Amino acid sequence: MTTSLYTPYTFHPLPPPSVHKNTVKTLLLPEMFLFDYGVVVFWGMTLEEELRILKELGPFEEEKLEMNDVETEEFRYYYNEYHQPRIYNDIITLRHPSNYLVKLTISHAIAQSVKMTLFERLIDDTINDTKYIPQVMAENGTIQMSRTAITKKIGQLFIMRINVNLVSNILDTPEIFWSEPALEPLYSAIRSYLEISQRVELLNQRVEVISDLLEMLKDHLNSSHGEHLEWIVIWLIAMEILVAVITTSLDAYHLYSNKEV
């Protein structure tokens, strides 16, 4: 997953010409931030440069996503020394290009948003792929799935629930703000703009749907297994009765034959 932040223009209110030249020169310096949960945030790079760096990072990747699953978000940004750092209408305002801690703060929030987007889509896909199960059970009282297929589906849903719990840990406030508490308001503002808290709540609600479906499949599996055991017991009792009847019949036949002799 990558988050691309481009510099399409610069805004300098009434700067001296010499300052303008130095600022433009500084703006040309690209930056990037790597996060251990699989997100890269680029600042001021072209698409070609980003792809080249991602290719160089390839040997260090674990559990690489398919290209269709890669999530990308793009934002514009500019520098204005007379305004506080902020984001509005997907445009980021920065005061000075050398303050990498501000960029890191913003990158943390955006990276978390990108990670959430991936899991939001995965959960939506999971719900869409399994929503037929309760509908079929409501109509037919059962579902025509083998025990193996049901077990596999339970495993898939359980893995999804674990992954969502892991992403919840990723969304915790980064430890950097313990040592840099002055940056936390900016981080909180970016998170608020990206509606991360609301999305987390909605994500948890969707996880509850998956959990309910998981429990329903488990109950169905246990019920089916119980019915299977009941039929086995019934057949064993029937066989025992049949054997007893045959044995009794043979004994009676032999007794009757001996009397005739």
C-alpha positions in Angstrom: 0.0 0.0 0.0 1.3 3.4 -0.9 0.2 6.9 -0.1 1.4 9.5 -2.6 1.8 13.1 -1.7 2.6 15.4 -4.6 3.6 19.0 -4.9 1.7 20.4 -7.9 2.3 24.0 -7.0 3.8 26.3 -4.3 2.3 29.3 -2.5 4.6 32.0 -1.1 2.8 35.1 0.1 5.0 38.2 -0.5 8.5 36.5 -0.1 11.7 38.2 -1.3 13.0 36.9 -4.6 16.1 35.3 -2.9 13.9 33.5 -0.4 11.7 32.3 -3.1 14.6 30.8 -5.0 15.9 29.0 -1.9 12.5 27.7 -1.0 11.9 26.3 -4.5 15.3 24.6 -4.3 14.3 23.0 -0.9 10.9 21.9 -2.2 12.6 19.7 -4.8 14.0 17.4 -2.1 11.7 14.3 -1.9 11.0 12.4 1.2 9.4 9.1 2.2 8.3 7.4 5.4 8.1 3.6 5.8 5.7 2.0 8.3 6.2 -1.6 9.5 2.5 -2.5 8.8 3.1 -2.3 5.0 2.5 1.4 4.1 4.9 3.8 2.4 4.2 7.5 2.3 6.0 9.6 -0.4 6.4 13.3 -0.4 7.3 15.2 -3.6 8.1 12.2 -5.9 6.9 11.4 -9.3 5.1 8.2 -10.0 8.1 6.8 -11.8 10.3 7.5 -8.7 7.7 5.9 -6.4 7.5 2.7 -8.5 11.3 2.5 -8.7 11.6 2.7 -4.9 8.8 0.2 -4.3 10.6 -2.2 -6.7 13.8 -1.8 -4.6 11.9 -2.5 -1.5 10.5 -5.7 -3.0 13.1 -8.1 -1.5 12.2 -7.0 2.0 8.4 -7.4 1.6 6.4 -10.0 3.5 3.0 -11.3 2.5 3.0 -9.0 -0.5 -0.5 -8.0 -1.8 -1.7 -8.5 -5.3 -1.6 -5.4 -7.4 -5.4 -5.3 -7.5 -5.4 -5.2 -3.7 -2.9 -2.3 -3.3 -4.5 0.9 -1.9 -3.3 4.3 -2.9 -4.4 7.8 -1.7 -3.1 11.1 -3.2 -3.0 14.5 -1.6 -1.6 17.9 -2.7 0.5 20.1 -0.4 2.1 23.4 -0.4 4.2 25.6 1.9 2.9 28.8 3.6 4.9 30.1 6.5 2.0 32.2 7.7 -0.4 29.3 8.4 -0.3 26.4 10.8 0.0 22.9 9.3 -3.4 21.5 8.4 -5.4 19.6 5.8 -8.5 21.0 4.0 -10.2 19.7 0.8 -7.4 17.1 0.5 -4.8 19.9 0.4 -2.1 19.9 3.0 -0.6 23.2 4.3 2.9 23.1 5.7 5.0 25.9 7.1 8.5 24.8 6.3 10.0 22.0 4.2 12.7 21.1 6.7 10.2 20.2 9.5 10.2 16.4 8.9 8.4 15.8 12.2 5.3 17.5 11.0 5.4 15.4 7.8 5.9 12.3 9.9 2.9 13.2 12.0 0.7 13.7 9.0 2.1 10.6 7.4 1.2 8.5 10.4 -2.5 9.5 10.2 -2.6 9.0 6.4 -0.9 5.6 6.6 -3.4 4.4 9.1 -6.2 5.6 6.9 -4.8 3.7 3.9 -4.4 0.5 6.0 -8.0 0.9 7.1 -9.2 1.3 3.5 -7.7 -2.1 2.7 -9.5 -3.8 5.6 -12.8 -2.0 4.9 -12.7 -3.4 1.3 -11.7 -6.9 2.5 -14.6 -7.0 5.0 -17.1 -5.7 2.5 -16.0 -8.4 0.1 -16.3 -11.0 2.8 -19.8 -9.9 3.7 -20.9 -9.8 0.1 -19.4 -13.3 -0.5 -21.2 -14.8 2.5 -24.5 -12.9 2.7 -26.2 -15.7 0.8 -25.6 -18.2 3.7 -28.1 -16.7 6.3 -30.6 -16.1 3.4 -30.4 -19.8 2.3 -30.7 -21.0 5.9 -33.7 -18.8 6.5 -35.5 -20.2 3.3 -34.5 -23.8 3.6 -33.7 -24.3 7.3 -30.3 -25.7 6.3 -27.4 -25.0 3.9 -26.1 -27.4 1.3 -22.5 -27.2 2.3 -20.2 -30.1 3.1 -18.6 -30.2 6.6 -15.2 -29.5 5.0 -16.6 -26.4 3.1 -18.2 -25.1 6.3 -15.0 -25.6 8.3 -13.0 -23.7 5.6 -15.5 -20.9 5.7 -15.3 -20.7 9.5 -11.5 -20.5 9.1 -11.7 -17.7 6.6 -14.0 -15.7 8.8 -11.9 -16.3 11.8 -8.8 -15.1 10.0 -10.6 -12.0 8.9 -11.7 -11.2 12.4 -8.1 -11.6 13.7 -6.7 -9.3 11.0 -9.3 -6.6 12.0 -8.2 -6.9 15.6 -4.6 -6.5 14.4 -5.4 -3.3 12.4 -7.1 -2.0 15.5 -3.7 -2.1 17.3 -2.2 -0.3 14.3 -4.7 2.5 14.7 -3.5 3.3 18.3 -1.7 6.6 18.8 2.0 6.2 17.7 4.6 6.2 20.5 6.4 9.2 19.0 3.8 11.5 20.5 4.9 10.5 24.0 8.2 12.2 23.4 6.7 14.9 21.0 3.3 15.8 22.7 3.2 19.1 20.8 2.5 17.2 17.6 -0.4 15.2 18.9 -3.0 17.9 18.2 -2.0 17.9 14.5 -2.1 14.1 14.4 -5.6 14.1 16.0 -6.8 16.8 13.5 -5.6 14.8 10.5 -7.3 11.6 11.9 -10.5 13.6 12.4 -10.4 14.9 8.9 -9.9 11.4 7.6 -12.8 10.2 9.8 -10.7 7.4 11.2 -12.7 7.1 14.5 -16.0 6.9 12.7 -14.6 4.3 10.3 -13.2 2.3 13.1 -16.6 2.1 14.7 -18.2 1.1 11.4 -15.5 -1.5 10.9 -16.2 -3.0 14.3 -19.9 -3.2 13.5 -19.1 -5.1 10.3 -16.8 -7.4 12.3 -19.8 -8.1 14.5 -21.7 -9.2 11.4 -18.9 -11.6 10.6 -18.7 -12.8 14.2 -22.5 -13.5 14.2 -22.2 -15.4 10.9 -19.2 -17.3 12.3 -21.2 -18.4 15.4 -24.2 -19.4 13.2 -22.0 -21.6 11.0 -20.4 -23.2 14.2 -23.9 -23.9 15.6 -25.0 -25.3 12.2 -21.9 -27.5 12.1 -22.3 -28.7 15.6 -26.0 -29.4 15.0 -25.2 -31.3 11.8 -22.6 -33.3 13.6 -25.0 -34.0 16.5 -27.7 -35.2 14.0 -25.1 -37.4 12.3 -24.2 -39.0 15.6 -27.8 -39.5 16.4 -28.4 -41.3 13.2 -25.3 -43.5 13.9 -26.7 -44.4 17.3 -30.1 -45.1 15.8 -28.5 -47.4 13.2 -26.5 -49.2 15.9 -29.6 -49.7 17.9 -31.5 -51.0 14.9 -28.6 -53.3 14.0 -28.5 -54.6 17.6 -32.3 -55.2 17.5 -32.0 -56.9 14.2 -29.2 -59.1 15.4 -31.2 -59.9 18.6 -34.3 -60.8 16.5 -32.2 -63.0 14.2 -30.5 -64.7 17.1 -33.8 -65.3 18.9 -35.3 -66.6 15.7 -32.4 -69.0 15.2 -32.6 -70.2 18.8 -36.4 -70.8 18.4 -35.9 -72.6 15.2 -33.2 -74.9 16.6 -35.4 -75.5 19.7 -38.4 -76.4 17.5 -36.3 -78.6 15.3 -34.9 -80.5 18.3 -38.4 -81.1 19.7 -39.5 -82.6 16.4 -36.6 -85.0 16.4 
